[in-house]
Amino acid sequence: MTDSAPQHKEAPVAPADRGRTTIADGVVEKIAGLAARDVLGVHALGSGMARTFGAVRDRVPGGRPSVTRGVKAEVGEVQTALDLEIVVDYGVAITDVARSVRENVIAAVERMTGLEVVEVNIAVSDVKLPDEEEEEPEQRLQ
């Protein structure tokens, strides 16, 4: 009779758990930017200067509007933190808009990425007045 130790077989690893998924900061920034823009009372994202430069870039043939303007994400392995700069419409309750932006951004980012959103910091940089013209540069070409 031989004295042999029982052999333990490790449970097979599920295919979905073989490897790792990384999510770029820019991906989280796009999701957050789109989610923030969906909130009623948010006129735009980004500071006045960033919006002006963005409007110029958007007019260049082949240029696309930047959905990440005004959004900065810091992404770790399982968590993310976001900073947003928004412009609100005149007459809205800024605290309500900020709360709605926070809720919408957190829901969208967590649902799409699986990352835990630990914080969403919101800076309100401007208020869009009803009679205020958009900050769009003149077109040079027609």
C-alpha positions in Angstrom: 0.0 0.0 0.0 1.4 3.3 -0.9 1.0 6.4 1.2 0.1 9.2 -1.3 -1.2 12.6 -0.4 -4.6 13.4 -2.0 -4.2 15.5 -5.1 -6.1 18.7 -5.1 -7.2 20.0 -8.5 -7.8 23.7 -8.7 -11.2 24.8 -9.9 -11.0 25.9 -13.5 -11.0 29.6 -14.0 -14.0 30.9 -15.9 -13.1 32.4 -19.3 -14.5 35.8 -18.3 -11.9 35.9 -15.5 -8.9 35.1 -17.6 -7.2 38.4 -18.1 -7.8 41.9 -17.1 -9.7 44.9 -18.5 -8.4 48.4 -18.4 -10.4 51.5 -19.1 -8.7 54.7 -20.3 -9.4 58.0 -18.7 -10.8 59.3 -22.0 -13.4 56.6 -22.1 -14.7 57.6 -18.6 -14.5 61.3 -19.6 -16.7 60.7 -22.7 -19.3 58.8 -20.7 -19.4 61.5 -18.0 -19.5 64.3 -20.5 -22.5 62.9 -22.4 -24.3 62.1 -19.1 -23.7 65.6 -17.8 -25.0 67.2 -21.0 -28.2 65.2 -20.7 -29.2 67.1 -17.5 -31.8 69.9 -17.9 -30.2 73.2 -16.9 -26.7 72.4 -18.1 -25.9 74.7 -21.0 -22.4 73.6 -21.7 -19.3 72.0 -20.2 -15.9 73.7 -19.9 -14.7 77.2 -19.2 -15.4 80.1 -21.5 -11.9 80.0 -23.0 -12.1 76.2 -23.5 -15.5 76.5 -25.2 -14.1 79.3 -27.5 -11.1 77.2 -28.6 -13.4 74.2 -28.9 -15.8 76.1 -31.2 -12.9 77.1 -33.4 -11.6 73.5 -33.6 -15.2 72.2 -34.3 -15.4 74.4 -37.4 -12.2 72.9 -38.9 -13.2 70.5 -41.7 -13.2 67.0 -40.2 -13.3 68.4 -36.7 -15.7 66.9 -34.2 -17.3 68.4 -31.1 -15.4 67.4 -28.0 -17.6 65.5 -25.6 -14.8 65.5 -23.0 -14.4 69.3 -22.8 -14.8 70.3 -19.2 -14.4 66.8 -17.9 -11.3 65.3 -16.2 -11.2 61.7 -14.9 -8.7 59.9 -12.8 -9.2 56.1 -13.3 -7.7 53.4 -11.1 -8.2 49.6 -11.3 -11.6 49.6 -9.6 -12.4 53.2 -8.9 -12.6 56.6 -10.6 -12.9 60.2 -9.6 -14.2 63.0 -11.8 -14.0 66.8 -12.0 -16.5 68.6 -14.2 -16.7 72.3 -15.1 -20.2 73.3 -16.2 -22.1 76.4 -17.4 -25.7 76.5 -16.2 -28.7 78.2 -17.8 -29.9 81.3 -16.0 -32.8 80.7 -13.6 -32.1 77.1 -12.7 -31.3 76.1 -9.1 -27.6 75.4 -9.3 -27.6 73.0 -6.4 -30.4 70.9 -8.0 -28.5 70.9 -11.4 -25.3 69.8 -9.6 -27.1 67.1 -7.8 -28.7 65.8 -11.0 -25.4 66.0 -12.9 -23.7 64.0 -10.1 -26.5 61.3 -10.1 -26.6 61.0 -13.9 -22.8 60.8 -14.2 -22.4 58.3 -11.4 -25.1 56.1 -12.8 -23.8 56.1 -16.4 -20.1 55.6 -15.5 -20.8 52.8 -13.0 -23.3 51.0 -15.3 -21.0 51.2 -18.4 -17.6 50.6 -16.8 -18.2 48.7 -13.6 -15.9 51.2 -11.8 -16.9 52.6 -8.5 -17.3 56.4 -8.8 -15.8 57.8 -5.5 -16.4 61.4 -6.2 -17.8 63.9 -8.8 -16.6 67.4 -8.2 -18.5 70.1 -10.0 -17.3 73.6 -10.7 -19.9 76.1 -12.1 -17.9 78.5 -14.2 -20.6 80.6 -15.8 -24.3 81.2 -16.1 -25.8 81.5 -19.6 -28.1 84.5 -19.8 -31.2 84.3 -22.1 -30.1 87.2 -24.3 -26.4 86.3 -24.3 -25.1 85.3 -27.7 -23.2 82.0 -28.1 -19.4 82.2 -28.1 -18.9 81.2 -31.7 -16.2 82.8 -33.8 -17.0 84.3 -37.1 -16.8 82.1 -40.1 -13.9 83.0 -42.3 -15.2 80.9 -45.2 -18.6 80.7 -46.7 
